[in-house]
Amino acid sequence: MPLAVALGVLGRPAPNELSASLGDTEALTGGDPLAGQTWWLRMARLRPALAQLDLVLREAEALGRDAEPRLRLAQLPHAVGQRWVGLSLDGDLPEGVVSLALHGNGLDRLGGPRAGLLAGLLVDEWTEVVPHRNETTGIAFRYDPPDAAPPQAILLAVPPVEDEPWTAGTLNQVLLETLDLAHLRACGPAELEPAGHYLPAAVLAFNLDGDAVSTDLNPLTPQS
């Protein structure tokens, strides 16, 4: 006794519009007859439900059953000449578009007298948002500033000659002298001679009483 499998009956709004979209294959696929099949193979690698259906179809084909792929594409609301949303877009896409990938027999008879009903299985469904071609964006960077920072200092200048007003030349001389004194307070690698090999310096123990292991760098400093 043959086994009969009952499929659920799905209601389809606007069946004539769906039938018209199925007949607009040239525009939906952009003239590529393999566009739908290429999309199907890619999605079968990502969607578990589609992967199971693809496995059933391939095994049925290997067994010699009538499993010739009959993948059809549709899009609602239907617009004449509009590309299918599952492919690369050509122009702007209206909002609220529902794309359909139908696999089965009898899809050409959807506009018949019982067009409002369809028996089949809903294998998979998902919602995606197609981004706009142009967006106004911004970028911000967050980073930790260096913890080591020079101390804040205020230069208090005193007129070199009492009871004489400040002049631009006198203030300039005070600033230049301050810079010279700041340079004298710092030592460069050339002035450190052998001790310069230890810089940037590591932390070394130093003990004046000699009761612990320590490092004395005094012999390495230049003697004046």
Beta strands, then each sheet from edge to edge (+ up, - down):
strand 1: 9-11
strand 2: 71-76
strand 3: 98-103
strand 4: 117-119
sheet 1: 1+ 4-
sheet 2: 2+ 3-
end
